[in-house]
Amino acid sequence: MLVWLSTAQLWGAQFGLFTYVVNGGAVRITFYPKSAGGPVDIPPVIIGLPVTTIGESAFSGCKALTSVSIPAGVTTIGWYAFSGCSSLTSVSIPSSVTTIDSNAFSGCSSLTSVSIPGGVTTIGESAFQGCSSLTSVSIAAGVTTIGRYAFQGCSSLTSVSIPSSVTTMGSSAFYGCSSLTSVNIAAGVTSIGSSAFYGCSSLTSVSIPSSVTSIYWFSTEFHGLTSRIVVGV
């Protein structure tokens, strides 16, 4: 059976500065002009259909973008969606979001804080890598996996609390977070990957809950740590 697709479905249509496609009765934002700047409010509805996905590289390289409001109803922030938005200082992620894909916000070097809602299960690989101005990260209960390199190079991050819903922290998850002074890992985490905290030169102590069953003690995950509190490993 042949299925005919409209031009909008194949190449995208325009709604203001947004390029979008329609799939399964929902809208995916696919492109925003790299020359555009300032604050951006992504619309919740386009042509009467809900916006549910920020597509791969949709805002990538929008270096003059300063803030982004993502509407309730969006469930997926795709690969490299906001990568390289070097002037982005704030982003609002609604509770409807379930997926933050790899490199979604990598290289957002002006981003200062982020709150990950509890609907998200996995923080993708390198999702916030290189966000060097990030000082505050709030990870809500509900997140189960922090991907490899997720916060690598977030050199202004000073503290982080890992909720009990998280079971796995990938390798190099907080690699090079040189201002990190404290880490609170709640009971629930079972695996801490290699080099998870490598290069966290300001981190002086960390408490490991008894739930942790897999940790690379002879690797470099706590390189530079001057004291270590271990429970049950």
N, C-alpha and C positions, 0 to 999 in steps of 0.2 A: 504494500500500500504506500502510495506517495503522500508525503506530508509537505504542504506548501508553507514556507515561512515568509513572513513579511520582511520588507527591507529593515524595519526597526528591530525585528528579532535577530537578523543577521548582523547588521552593522551598528545598530544603536540609533536612538532618536534623541532629540534635544529637549530639555526642560530647563529654561534659563541657561546657566553655564554647565549644567550637568548633562553628561551623556549617559544613557541608560538602555538596558534591554529588558524585555518582559519574558519571563519563563514560569510556566505553571501558575499563572495568575498573580505573580509577585514581581517586583522590580529589583533589578540589580544595577547599582551605580557602577559604571565602567570607566569613566574618565572625567577629570576636571582639569581645566587649562592650567598649565604649569606657570603661566605668567600672572594668574590671578592671586590676590593676596587678601590679608585682613581676616576677620572672623567669618566663619562659614556655618550656617545652620542647614543641615541636610534635611530635606523635606520628608515628612512621614508618609506622604501619599503623592503619587504621580499618576496622572490620568485615571484617578479613581482606584488605583491599585496600591497595596502597601509596599513600602520600601523595606526589604528584608535583608539585603546583602550589600556590603561595600566590597566591590570586586577587587581582584588582583591588580595591584599597582594603580588603583583608581586615582589616588591623590599623590602618588609617588613623585618626589622631586618638586613639589609645590613649595618652594623655598620661602615664599612671602606669606604663607598661611600662618596666622597667629593663634587662632583657636578654632575648635571644631565641636559642634554639638550634634551628637548622633541620636536620632529619635528613638523612642520606645517602639518596638516592633522589629527593629534590626536584630537579627540573630547571628550573623556571621560577618567578621571583619577579616577579609581575605589576605593572602600572601602579599607582603610589601605594600599594603593598602595606603599607608601614610609614610612609608620609608623615605628618609631624606628630607622630611619637612623641617628644615633646620631652624625655622623661626617659630615653630609651634610651641606655645607655652602651656596650653591647657587643652584637655579633651574630656568630654563627658560621655561615659560609656554606660548605656542604660542596662537595667536588670534583665532585659530580654535577650541580651547577647549570650550565646552559648559557646561560640568559637572565636578565639583570637589566634589567627594562623601565624605561621612562621614569618618573622621579620616584619610583622604588621606595623610596628612603630620604630623599627631600627633606624638609628641615625637621627632621631628627633632630638638634637643636641640642646634645645632650649626648653624642653618639656620638664617641668619642675615637680609635678605630682601626678599620681594616677591611682584610681580606685578600680580594682577588678571585682565585678559583681559576682554573687554566689551562683548565678546561672552558668558561668563559665566553668567547664570541667578541666580544660587543658590550656595552659599558657604556652603557646607554641614556641618552637625552637627559635632562638634569637629575637623573640618578639619585641623586646625593649633594649636590645644590644646597642651600646654606644649612646645611650641617653645620658650624657655626661652631666647634665644639670639636674637630674632627677634626685630630689632629696627625700621624697616621701612616697612609699608604696603601700597601699592597703589591699590585702588579699582576703576576700570574704570566704567564709565557710561555704564549701561547695566545690571549690577548686580541688582537683585530685592530683594533677600532674603539673610540675613546673619543668618545662622543656629544657633541653641542652642550650646553654649560652643565653638563656632567657633574659638575664639582666647583666650580662657580661659588659664590663667597661662603664657601668653606672657609677662613676667615680665620686659623685657627690652624695650618694645614698648613705645615710648614717645608721639606720636601724631597719630591721625587718622582722615581722612576726609571721610564722608559717602556721596556718590553722590546722586543726586536727583532721580535717577532711583530706589534706594532702597526704598521699602515700609515697610519692616518688619525686625526688629532685634530681634532674638530669645532670650529666657531667658539665662542669664549668658554668653552672647556673648563675653563680654570683662572682665569677672569675674577674679579678681586677677591680672590685669595688673597694677602692683604697681608703675611703672614709668610713666604711662600715665599722661601727664600734660594738654593736650588740646584735645577736641573733636569737630569737626565741622560737624554738622548734617544738610545737605541741605534739603530744602523744598521738600517734596515728601514722606518722612518717615511718616507712619500713626500709626505704632505700635512699642513700645519699651517694650520688655519682662521683666519679673521680674528678679531682680539681674543682669541686663545687665552690670552694671558697679560696681558691688559690689567688695570691696577690692581694688579699684583704689585709693590708699591712697595719691597719688601725684596730683590727679585731683582736681583743685580748683574751676573751673567754667565750665559750659556747657550751650550752647544756644539751646533751643528746638524750632523747627519751628512750625508755626501755622498749618501745615498739620497733626501733630500728634494728633490723636483722642483717642488713647488707651495707657495709661501708668499707671504703678502700683505705684502710689505715696506713698502708705502706706506699700509698701514692702521695699526692700533693694537695689534697682537698683542703687542708688547714695549714698550708704553708705560711709561716710567719706568725702563727699563733703562739702567744707567750704563756698561756695557761689553758687548760682544757678540763672541762667537767664532763664526765661520762657516766651515764646511768644505763646499765643493762646491756651494754654491747661488749 
